[in-house]
Amino acid sequence: MRPAERDPVVGTALVRDPSPRLADGLVTYLDRVPVDVELARHQHQAYLAALTAAGWDLRAVAPADDHPDSVFVEDTVVYCAGLAVLARSGAPQRRGELAGTATAVTELGLAVGAIEAPGTLDGGDVLQVGDTVYVGRGKRTNAEGARQLADRLAAYPASRGRTVVEVPLGSVLHLKSAVTALPDGTVLAERDADLVDLSVFPQVLLVDEPAGCYVVLLGGNRVLMAASAPRTAAALAERGLDPVVVDISEFEKIEGCVTCLSVLLPSR
């Protein structure tokens, strides 16, 4: 955990409290194991505290207690340069999570677009690295969803010029469950996992821990990451980065990671 003194505000973080039904969350590639919902709530509070300490103002999206996966707010929206593109999950049972996010981004005064049928897209499948937007195509996001995202970005002046690159996924739920990027654009990926075609990324750093593949960029050289990847945290520290480590073990049991639990909207 970072020191209690808060850094200057760098932006707004959309977050959502865990549902009482969290333990019933969807599991696609993992075996289902018991989830301690009360422990998950404590872990979520620590996650929020880490965001706050790093200078992010928290904006709570209205709870969606009937939806077990609703804490994974990242999947409901893609944010780019002032534009919020509301997603449409390939898992129909998650589409009811969208209303609260739509209200939140509208109240924040963002420009709003949306993915429409027959397109499907989860925010966890979208990785932005500079002006390149990588979109994972798998169980939650289809080609039409990727095409519509590209169209929405091209139609909004501040997000024009982005290059959308589709990335077929292997046995992994989301693109950002397999790869994320460091502040310099280097992509983290698990060694020998063969979850995505790494040749599409200009710079790749291979790590030995599954949880080492995903980080959240907090600003400057700080990266938020899971306690389940201590060797990766040490390696990133040796590269001059400042890992901010949080325990999200209960969320990892239902295929969650640090990226899933927030949507960061940098100050413009």
Backbone bond lengths (Angstrom), bond angles and torsions (degrees), N, CA, C in turn:
res aa  C-N    CA-C-N  psi(-1)  N-CA   C-N-CA  omega(-1)  CA-C   N-CA-C  phi
1 M - - - 1.456 - - 1.519 109.71 -
2 R 1.315 116.54 141.20 1.453 120.71 -179.62 1.514 110.35 -77.17
3 P 1.356 118.19 164.84 1.457 120.59 179.93 1.524 111.82 -57.24
4 A 1.338 115.85 155.88 1.461 120.82 -175.51 1.525 111.88 -65.89
5 E 1.334 117.39 -30.00 1.461 119.54 -179.86 1.520 109.72 -63.51
6 R 1.323 115.95 129.74 1.455 120.18 -174.23 1.529 111.47 -85.78
7 D 1.327 116.38 142.61 1.452 122.36 174.53 1.534 109.68 -77.53
8 P 1.341 117.84 162.29 1.464 120.03 175.71 1.522 111.21 -58.05
9 V 1.335 116.12 150.21 1.459 121.05 -177.94 1.526 110.64 -63.00
10 V 1.320 115.87 129.58 1.466 120.78 178.95 1.525 111.77 -113.92
11 G 1.338 117.82 -10.33 1.453 119.86 179.63 1.521 110.87 164.91
12 T 1.312 114.56 -169.97 1.456 122.67 -178.67 1.522 109.83 -113.57
13 A 1.314 116.51 139.14 1.462 121.54 177.39 1.519 109.17 -115.72
14 L 1.324 116.27 119.81 1.455 120.56 172.65 1.528 108.54 -77.80
15 V 1.320 116.20 129.95 1.463 121.33 179.63 1.523 108.41 -140.75
16 R 1.327 115.92 162.94 1.467 120.26 179.52 1.523 109.33 -146.36
17 D 1.328 116.57 135.68 1.464 120.75 -179.40 1.526 111.30 -64.79
18 P 1.335 116.33 147.98 1.464 119.59 176.89 1.526 111.84 -62.30
19 S 1.316 115.24 144.75 1.456 121.68 174.97 1.532 109.76 -74.87
20 P 1.341 118.26 147.49 1.469 119.74 172.30 1.523 112.05 -59.03
21 R 1.330 117.02 -18.61 1.465 122.26 -179.51 1.535 112.29 -96.90
22 L 1.320 116.60 20.15 1.465 120.76 -176.44 1.528 112.38 -50.75
23 A 1.305 117.42 -39.66 1.463 120.84 -176.90 1.523 113.08 -62.51
24 D 1.348 116.94 -16.63 1.464 120.98 178.35 1.523 112.43 -92.53
25 G 1.330 117.23 10.35 1.453 120.72 -178.78 1.520 112.78 -57.87
26 L 1.326 115.27 154.35 1.461 120.88 -178.37 1.528 111.14 -64.02
27 V 1.310 115.90 139.39 1.464 122.66 174.05 1.526 107.31 -128.55
28 T 1.320 115.93 124.70 1.467 120.50 -175.99 1.517 112.35 -108.34
29 Y 1.338 117.37 -47.40 1.455 120.42 -174.01 1.530 113.20 -115.01
30 L 1.324 118.43 -6.85 1.463 121.96 178.76 1.520 110.13 -105.99
31 D 1.318 116.11 155.15 1.460 120.60 170.42 1.526 108.46 -74.40
32 R 1.315 116.63 139.72 1.455 119.64 179.82 1.524 110.66 -71.68
33 V 1.331 115.02 132.23 1.466 122.24 176.07 1.524 107.59 -131.60
34 P 1.327 118.29 160.67 1.465 120.01 -178.93 1.529 112.28 -61.62
35 V 1.326 115.19 141.69 1.470 122.55 177.37 1.520 108.41 -114.50
36 D 1.320 116.74 129.02 1.459 122.46 177.17 1.530 107.46 -87.44
37 V 1.322 116.93 99.76 1.465 121.12 -173.79 1.519 111.31 -64.95
38 E 1.325 117.84 -37.84 1.460 119.88 179.97 1.529 110.63 -65.86
39 L 1.324 116.90 -42.26 1.464 119.56 175.93 1.522 110.12 -63.17
40 A 1.326 117.32 -40.00 1.468 120.89 178.23 1.524 110.67 -58.69
41 R 1.334 116.99 -38.90 1.466 119.65 178.80 1.529 110.86 -63.75
42 H 1.327 116.69 -41.92 1.466 119.51 177.58 1.530 111.03 -64.70
43 Q 1.325 116.94 -40.71 1.464 120.44 178.22 1.524 110.86 -64.26
44 H 1.321 116.42 -37.94 1.460 120.25 178.88 1.528 110.24 -64.64
45 Q 1.309 117.69 -41.01 1.463 120.63 178.24 1.535 110.62 -62.06
46 A 1.325 117.39 -39.95 1.464 120.45 177.46 1.525 111.24 -65.88
47 Y 1.320 116.26 -37.58 1.473 121.37 175.74 1.525 109.81 -60.81
48 L 1.333 117.10 -46.28 1.468 120.93 179.37 1.528 110.87 -63.62
49 A 1.322 116.37 -38.61 1.455 119.73 179.00 1.528 111.50 -62.98
50 A 1.327 116.45 -37.07 1.464 120.27 178.05 1.528 110.78 -65.16
51 L 1.332 116.87 -40.74 1.466 120.00 176.63 1.522 110.78 -62.69
52 T 1.323 116.35 -45.83 1.457 120.76 -178.08 1.528 110.73 -62.52
53 A 1.326 116.94 -44.87 1.458 120.78 -179.56 1.521 111.94 -60.93
54 A 1.338 116.21 -30.02 1.469 120.87 -179.75 1.528 112.48 -84.38
55 G 1.336 117.82 0.99 1.453 120.17 174.48 1.510 115.69 102.47
56 W 1.323 117.99 11.28 1.457 120.64 -179.07 1.521 110.50 -95.30
57 D 1.336 115.83 126.58 1.457 120.98 172.59 1.519 108.99 -76.22
58 L 1.318 117.17 131.73 1.459 120.81 -178.48 1.522 110.45 -88.20
59 R 1.323 115.76 132.83 1.458 121.95 173.18 1.525 107.01 -120.11
60 A 1.329 115.71 111.10 1.458 119.95 -176.83 1.519 110.67 -78.79
61 V 1.318 115.92 123.80 1.459 121.90 171.03 1.528 106.90 -79.20
62 A 1.323 117.13 141.41 1.458 121.21 -177.48 1.527 110.80 -54.18
63 P 1.317 117.30 137.17 1.469 120.19 -179.96 1.528 111.94 -57.56
64 A 1.321 114.41 150.56 1.466 121.18 175.24 1.526 106.34 -131.40
65 D 1.338 115.37 69.52 1.455 121.17 -168.64 1.525 113.82 -63.95
66 D 1.330 117.64 -22.14 1.460 119.92 178.71 1.525 112.46 -79.11
67 H 1.321 116.40 -4.10 1.469 121.25 -177.11 1.527 108.94 -115.40
68 P 1.332 118.80 105.86 1.462 122.29 -173.45 1.526 114.64 -56.21
69 D 1.342 117.44 -33.97 1.468 121.31 -175.52 1.525 113.60 -92.00
70 S 1.326 117.92 8.25 1.465 120.15 -170.08 1.519 114.12 -64.98
71 V 1.338 118.56 -21.36 1.458 120.12 176.88 1.525 111.30 -61.97
72 F 1.337 116.77 -24.12 1.469 120.79 -179.56 1.529 109.16 -82.27
73 V 1.315 114.74 67.21 1.463 122.04 -170.70 1.524 112.52 -65.33
74 E 1.323 117.64 -23.20 1.465 120.94 179.96 1.522 112.43 -54.35
75 D 1.339 116.27 -32.86 1.460 119.56 -174.19 1.525 113.41 -71.79
76 T 1.336 117.86 -12.25 1.463 120.34 -174.30 1.521 114.21 -90.31
77 V 1.335 118.58 -12.21 1.463 119.14 -174.24 1.524 110.46 -158.81
78 V 1.323 115.28 147.60 1.464 122.44 172.22 1.520 107.27 -114.71
79 Y 1.335 116.81 126.99 1.466 121.36 -179.27 1.518 109.82 -109.66
80 C 1.338 115.71 133.24 1.470 120.28 178.31 1.522 109.33 -151.58
81 A 1.325 116.81 112.39 1.458 122.54 170.38 1.527 114.14 53.42
82 G 1.328 116.62 43.16 1.455 120.45 178.25 1.510 115.11 92.82
83 L 1.325 117.29 -4.71 1.458 122.28 179.54 1.525 109.60 -107.45
84 A 1.329 116.37 129.32 1.457 122.05 175.01 1.522 108.37 -109.05
85 V 1.323 116.46 115.75 1.463 121.21 178.82 1.533 107.74 -101.45
86 L 1.320 115.89 110.49 1.461 120.78 -179.93 1.523 109.75 -69.74
87 A 1.321 115.54 133.16 1.459 120.88 -174.10 1.529 111.01 -84.56
88 R 1.318 115.03 174.99 1.468 122.09 174.36 1.520 106.14 -144.57
89 S 1.317 116.22 98.65 1.457 121.61 -169.37 1.519 112.52 -64.03
90 G 1.326 114.70 145.80 1.450 120.63 171.57 1.517 112.55 -72.10
91 A 1.338 116.94 -9.12 1.467 121.70 172.50 1.528 107.20 -99.49
92 P 1.337 119.06 102.87 1.466 121.02 -174.27 1.524 113.99 -53.74
93 Q 1.337 117.78 -33.29 1.450 120.25 -177.55 1.519 113.34 -68.80
94 R 1.344 117.71 -9.57 1.463 120.44 178.35 1.528 112.74 -96.71
95 R 1.304 118.50 -6.09 1.470 119.45 -174.12 1.521 112.80 -69.62
96 G 1.335 117.62 -21.24 1.455 120.24 176.79 1.520 113.51 -69.66
97 E 1.337 117.37 -11.20 1.464 121.16 178.10 1.524 112.53 -74.60
98 L 1.314 116.23 -14.05 1.460 120.97 -167.95 1.529 114.05 -71.69
99 A 1.336 117.87 -33.06 1.458 120.56 -171.11 1.521 112.42 -58.76
100 G 1.330 117.50 -44.30 1.460 120.00 -179.23 1.517 112.43 -63.45
101 T 1.326 116.68 -39.46 1.461 120.32 178.31 1.523 110.86 -66.69
102 A 1.329 116.95 -40.50 1.465 120.69 178.18 1.520 110.80 -59.33
103 T 1.325 116.92 -42.11 1.462 120.42 178.00 1.524 110.91 -64.20
104 A 1.322 117.24 -43.80 1.459 121.28 -177.20 1.524 112.11 -62.75
105 V 1.333 118.17 -47.09 1.468 119.47 -177.13 1.521 110.85 -70.84
106 T 1.328 117.77 -31.07 1.465 120.51 176.25 1.518 110.23 -67.38
107 E 1.331 117.06 -43.90 1.466 120.39 179.31 1.520 112.16 -65.54
108 L 1.321 117.57 -25.95 1.460 121.27 176.80 1.521 112.55 -79.08
109 G 1.325 116.89 -5.41 1.457 120.84 177.37 1.510 114.73 79.76
110 L 1.321 117.52 19.45 1.462 120.48 179.48 1.522 110.66 -79.07
111 A 1.317 115.92 152.37 1.465 119.56 167.30 1.521 107.38 -68.31
112 V 1.328 116.99 140.54 1.462 120.12 -173.10 1.523 110.25 -127.72
113 G 1.326 115.76 131.63 1.460 123.31 170.38 1.513 108.28 -124.53
114 A 1.320 117.25 -177.30 1.459 119.52 -177.91 1.515 110.96 -154.96
115 I 1.334 115.04 149.40 1.457 122.19 170.43 1.525 106.91 -85.64
116 E 1.323 116.82 132.14 1.460 121.62 -175.92 1.524 110.74 -119.19
117 A 1.346 115.74 155.46 1.464 120.89 177.76 1.530 110.24 -57.51
118 P 1.328 117.94 140.50 1.467 127.95 8.77 1.527 114.80 -90.45
119 G 1.322 116.28 13.12 1.455 119.05 179.12 1.515 111.87 -70.58
120 T 1.329 116.31 145.08 1.458 121.90 170.58 1.512 108.94 -130.95
121 L 1.319 115.62 144.73 1.466 120.22 -179.19 1.518 108.55 -161.92
122 D 1.333 116.84 133.36 1.459 124.18 169.15 1.522 108.21 -107.14
123 G 1.321 116.54 139.81 1.459 119.75 178.67 1.510 113.56 -59.96
124 G 1.334 117.32 -27.56 1.454 120.45 178.13 1.510 114.06 -67.24
125 D 1.328 116.86 -10.27 1.463 121.06 177.34 1.524 112.67 -92.92
126 V 1.323 117.74 4.93 1.466 120.50 -174.80 1.526 109.90 -116.71
127 L 1.322 115.87 117.84 1.458 123.16 179.00 1.524 108.54 -118.07
128 Q 1.332 116.81 118.74 1.454 121.85 -179.74 1.521 109.71 -101.59
129 V 1.318 115.82 123.96 1.460 122.48 178.36 1.521 107.24 -129.13
130 G 1.310 117.42 102.28 1.451 120.35 -173.77 1.519 109.68 62.08
131 D 1.321 116.75 -128.78 1.465 121.41 179.54 1.529 112.85 -92.74
132 T 1.316 117.24 7.67 1.458 120.85 177.73 1.524 109.81 -101.36
133 V 1.314 115.67 132.48 1.459 121.97 179.04 1.527 107.40 -115.86
134 Y 1.323 115.86 107.47 1.462 121.20 178.86 1.535 108.23 -88.06
135 V 1.324 116.67 132.34 1.464 121.56 -178.94 1.533 108.69 -123.65
136 G 1.313 116.24 116.37 1.454 120.79 179.24 1.518 111.07 -77.63
137 R 1.324 116.24 131.38 1.462 121.43 176.37 1.518 109.37 -106.43
138 G 1.336 114.63 115.06 1.459 120.37 -178.33 1.508 110.21 -154.83
139 K 1.322 117.14 -137.18 1.456 121.40 -176.22 1.529 112.72 -73.49
140 R 1.311 119.11 -23.10 1.458 121.32 -174.91 1.532 113.93 -105.76
141 T 1.313 118.03 -22.27 1.463 122.11 -175.56 1.519 109.03 -127.77
142 N 1.348 116.62 129.26 1.464 119.97 179.22 1.526 110.92 -110.16
143 A 1.331 115.91 177.29 1.459 121.21 -176.92 1.519 111.53 -62.37
144 E 1.328 117.40 -37.24 1.456 120.54 179.73 1.527 110.84 -66.82
145 G 1.316 117.07 -38.00 1.457 119.51 176.25 1.518 111.74 -63.24
146 A 1.331 116.91 -42.24 1.460 120.99 177.55 1.522 110.78 -63.40
147 R 1.341 116.40 -40.61 1.466 119.88 179.49 1.524 110.82 -64.21
148 Q 1.322 116.62 -44.19 1.453 119.81 179.73 1.526 111.92 -63.92
149 L 1.322 117.03 -39.03 1.469 119.03 176.93 1.522 110.08 -60.41
150 A 1.326 116.93 -45.30 1.465 119.87 178.02 1.522 111.04 -58.82
151 D 1.333 116.95 -40.94 1.464 120.58 179.28 1.523 111.41 -64.69
152 R 1.330 117.24 -42.84 1.468 120.51 -178.93 1.531 110.49 -63.84
153 L 1.325 116.64 -41.91 1.461 120.28 179.08 1.522 111.05 -65.39
154 A 1.326 117.31 -40.58 1.466 121.39 -178.60 1.526 112.01 -68.73
155 A 1.339 116.68 -27.30 1.460 120.46 -176.86 1.523 113.22 -83.37
156 Y 1.334 117.57 -14.67 1.471 121.15 -177.52 1.526 108.50 -101.80
157 P 1.331 118.24 123.18 1.476 120.26 -171.09 1.525 114.66 -52.57
158 A 1.326 118.35 -44.10 1.461 120.25 -173.97 1.528 113.03 -72.43
159 S 1.322 117.53 -18.94 1.466 119.49 -179.03 1.523 113.00 -108.18
160 R 1.326 117.27 6.90 1.466 120.02 176.38 1.525 110.18 -65.66
161 G 1.302 116.21 155.58 1.459 120.70 179.00 1.509 113.75 90.70
162 R 1.330 117.54 -4.54 1.456 119.40 175.36 1.532 110.21 -73.26
163 T 1.303 115.87 142.50 1.459 122.25 174.12 1.518 108.51 -102.89
164 V 1.324 117.18 120.76 1.460 121.76 179.89 1.522 108.94 -95.29
165 V 1.328 115.63 125.22 1.465 122.30 -178.58 1.525 107.92 -120.13
166 E 1.327 116.98 119.81 1.463 120.59 178.15 1.530 109.79 -82.00
167 V 1.322 114.70 139.49 1.466 121.50 -178.16 1.531 108.63 -127.47
168 P 1.334 118.93 106.39 1.479 120.43 176.33 1.527 110.49 -61.15
169 L 1.335 115.88 137.96 1.457 120.95 -178.19 1.520 111.21 -102.75
170 G 1.327 115.01 148.24 1.455 121.39 171.34 1.520 109.65 -91.20
171 S 1.337 117.27 -136.07 1.462 122.10 -176.30 1.518 111.07 -84.16
172 V 1.315 114.66 67.61 1.464 121.16 179.20 1.520 107.84 -148.09
173 L 1.330 117.04 144.19 1.456 120.44 -173.26 1.520 112.46 -67.43
174 H 1.325 116.67 -49.77 1.468 121.74 -176.27 1.529 110.68 -131.95
175 L 1.306 115.90 158.33 1.462 120.30 175.83 1.523 110.72 -57.06
176 K 1.361 116.47 -44.61 1.460 119.07 -176.73 1.523 113.01 -80.73
177 S 1.333 117.39 4.77 1.462 120.74 164.70 1.521 110.32 -86.08
178 A 1.335 116.88 -11.85 1.463 122.01 -178.00 1.520 112.40 -112.28
179 V 1.338 117.36 -35.63 1.464 121.10 -178.15 1.531 109.82 -145.66
180 T 1.331 115.20 143.58 1.462 122.37 166.23 1.524 106.66 -140.09
181 A 1.331 116.65 178.11 1.465 119.50 -174.25 1.522 111.50 -122.93
182 L 1.319 115.46 144.93 1.457 123.15 173.66 1.531 109.64 -79.95
183 P 1.331 118.49 169.75 1.466 120.20 -178.49 1.530 114.80 -55.89
184 D 1.334 117.65 -29.91 1.472 119.64 -179.75 1.523 112.97 -86.95
185 G 1.346 117.26 4.29 1.456 120.88 178.91 1.512 114.82 94.00
186 T 1.326 118.08 -7.32 1.457 120.66 176.78 1.523 109.47 -65.10
187 V 1.321 116.18 131.42 1.462 121.45 -178.17 1.522 109.86 -93.14
188 L 1.330 115.73 132.31 1.456 122.08 175.61 1.525 109.84 -89.34
189 A 1.308 116.95 135.32 1.465 121.53 178.21 1.517 109.02 -147.77
190 E 1.340 115.68 148.43 1.454 120.05 -179.99 1.528 110.33 -76.29
191 R 1.302 115.05 132.65 1.460 121.77 -179.69 1.531 110.57 -62.01
192 D 1.312 116.43 131.67 1.472 123.39 174.56 1.525 114.14 64.52
193 A 1.341 118.63 13.41 1.465 118.95 -177.99 1.532 111.90 -79.77
194 D 1.344 117.43 -30.13 1.462 121.84 177.39 1.533 112.07 55.90
195 L 1.328 116.26 45.40 1.459 121.01 -179.39 1.528 112.71 -93.14
196 V 1.331 116.46 -28.06 1.468 121.58 177.79 1.524 108.08 -142.84
197 D 1.329 115.52 163.91 1.460 121.52 175.52 1.525 108.02 -80.66
198 L 1.318 116.74 103.41 1.462 121.17 -175.27 1.520 112.98 -72.66
199 S 1.326 117.89 -10.81 1.470 120.13 -177.46 1.533 111.82 -66.89
200 V 1.333 118.16 -16.00 1.470 119.84 -179.51 1.510 111.74 -77.77
201 F 1.337 118.27 -12.28 1.462 121.42 -177.10 1.524 110.25 -102.23
202 P 1.332 118.44 131.56 1.466 120.76 -177.51 1.523 114.23 -63.64
203 Q 1.344 117.58 -37.78 1.452 121.61 -177.36 1.529 108.83 -131.92
204 V 1.323 116.74 129.27 1.463 121.24 -178.42 1.524 109.15 -132.40
205 L 1.336 115.73 136.12 1.455 122.63 172.55 1.522 107.24 -116.09
206 L 1.338 117.24 117.54 1.454 121.62 -178.72 1.528 110.01 -85.68
207 V 1.332 115.50 136.54 1.464 121.33 179.35 1.525 108.52 -124.71
208 D 1.328 116.04 163.69 1.465 120.69 -173.31 1.522 113.91 -101.83
209 E 1.330 118.07 -1.07 1.457 121.66 -178.77 1.526 109.52 -116.94
210 P 1.328 118.54 132.51 1.468 119.70 179.54 1.526 112.61 -54.42
211 A 1.323 117.59 -43.37 1.462 120.88 -178.89 1.521 112.41 -72.31
212 G 1.321 117.23 -11.44 1.457 119.66 177.56 1.513 112.96 -74.91
213 C 1.325 117.18 -8.73 1.468 121.17 -178.37 1.521 112.38 -77.15
214 Y 1.329 117.67 -18.89 1.459 117.02 -172.91 1.519 112.57 -122.52
215 V 1.340 113.35 130.97 1.463 122.57 177.96 1.524 108.59 -137.33
216 V 1.321 114.68 156.89 1.461 121.82 171.96 1.529 107.28 -114.36
217 L 1.323 117.31 128.85 1.458 121.44 -179.14 1.518 109.20 -82.23
218 L 1.333 116.27 113.69 1.459 121.48 -175.74 1.519 113.00 -89.88
219 G 1.317 116.72 -11.40 1.462 121.77 -176.34 1.512 109.93 120.16
220 G 1.330 116.88 144.24 1.453 120.84 -177.23 1.517 110.46 62.05
221 N 1.333 116.36 -132.34 1.467 119.97 -178.97 1.522 112.55 -101.61
222 R 1.331 117.09 14.17 1.464 120.70 -177.88 1.527 111.16 -90.03
223 V 1.326 115.18 135.23 1.461 121.37 177.94 1.526 108.42 -131.43
224 L 1.319 116.28 128.50 1.457 122.13 176.41 1.520 108.69 -84.91
225 M 1.334 117.01 131.77 1.447 119.65 -178.29 1.518 110.63 -150.33
226 A 1.331 115.64 167.76 1.454 121.77 -173.59 1.528 111.70 -83.22
227 A 1.341 114.87 146.88 1.459 121.01 178.00 1.519 112.14 -64.77
228 S 1.332 117.52 -17.28 1.464 121.34 -179.32 1.525 113.25 -77.51
229 A 1.331 117.38 4.87 1.474 120.78 178.02 1.530 110.66 -127.76
230 P 1.344 117.98 60.15 1.477 119.50 -175.87 1.520 113.91 -65.83
231 R 1.336 117.61 -34.87 1.466 118.87 -179.33 1.526 110.66 -69.11
232 T 1.325 116.21 -37.58 1.463 119.18 177.50 1.521 110.53 -66.84
233 A 1.334 116.81 -40.14 1.467 119.84 177.73 1.531 110.45 -58.99
234 A 1.331 116.57 -42.63 1.458 120.01 178.84 1.529 111.34 -64.66
235 A 1.330 116.73 -40.32 1.458 120.87 179.80 1.536 111.06 -65.12
236 L 1.328 116.22 -39.59 1.462 119.10 179.28 1.521 110.85 -69.23
237 A 1.326 116.97 -35.85 1.465 119.69 176.69 1.535 110.32 -62.47
238 E 1.331 116.73 -37.59 1.466 120.53 177.91 1.521 111.58 -65.12
239 R 1.350 116.68 -24.75 1.461 121.22 177.08 1.525 112.47 -83.97
240 G 1.328 117.28 3.18 1.459 121.28 177.83 1.514 114.21 94.01
241 L 1.340 117.45 6.17 1.457 120.83 177.56 1.528 110.10 -88.65
242 D 1.316 115.64 165.09 1.461 122.08 -178.14 1.529 108.55 -118.37
243 P 1.330 118.58 91.04 1.459 120.78 -179.29 1.531 111.33 -68.53
244 V 1.325 115.49 132.20 1.459 123.03 172.70 1.521 105.42 -108.99
245 V 1.314 116.72 110.89 1.462 121.31 -167.21 1.531 110.64 -102.02
246 V 1.331 116.05 131.87 1.460 122.10 176.44 1.522 109.45 -130.67
247 D 1.327 115.74 148.03 1.467 121.62 177.93 1.526 108.38 -90.50
248 I 1.339 116.97 117.96 1.464 121.41 178.47 1.527 109.79 -126.11
249 S 1.331 116.21 36.18 1.462 121.06 -172.66 1.527 113.40 -56.54
250 E 1.332 117.70 -38.26 1.462 119.55 -177.55 1.525 111.90 -69.89
251 F 1.319 116.94 -32.32 1.462 120.53 177.25 1.527 111.42 -75.47
252 E 1.319 116.10 -32.57 1.465 119.56 177.87 1.526 111.38 -64.15
253 K 1.322 117.78 -26.15 1.461 121.08 179.44 1.524 112.27 -65.03
254 I 1.347 116.62 -22.83 1.468 120.07 178.02 1.536 110.00 -118.10
255 E 1.340 113.66 37.61 1.473 122.20 172.04 1.521 113.30 66.22
256 G 1.323 116.82 27.53 1.458 120.18 174.18 1.518 111.00 -91.99
257 C 1.331 115.95 159.23 1.458 120.98 175.38 1.528 108.39 -145.40
258 V 1.333 117.21 178.98 1.467 119.45 -174.05 1.526 112.29 -63.27
259 T 1.317 118.73 -28.75 1.458 119.66 -178.78 1.525 111.82 -70.80
260 C 1.337 116.66 -30.25 1.472 121.18 -172.31 1.515 113.58 -67.43
261 L 1.342 116.77 -23.90 1.451 121.35 -165.90 1.525 114.10 -90.74
262 S 1.314 118.03 5.06 1.463 120.55 178.98 1.521 110.19 -160.64
263 V 1.323 114.81 162.26 1.468 122.61 170.15 1.518 105.52 -127.75
264 L 1.331 117.50 116.93 1.456 120.90 -176.48 1.520 110.52 -92.74
265 L 1.333 114.58 129.22 1.467 122.15 179.25 1.525 107.09 -116.32
266 P 1.341 117.92 93.97 1.471 119.75 -177.95 1.525 111.36 -61.36
267 S 1.330 115.82 148.87 1.455 120.17 176.44 1.518 109.62 -62.06
268 R 1.329 116.05 141.31 1.469 119.65 -176.39 1.515 110.02 -105.45
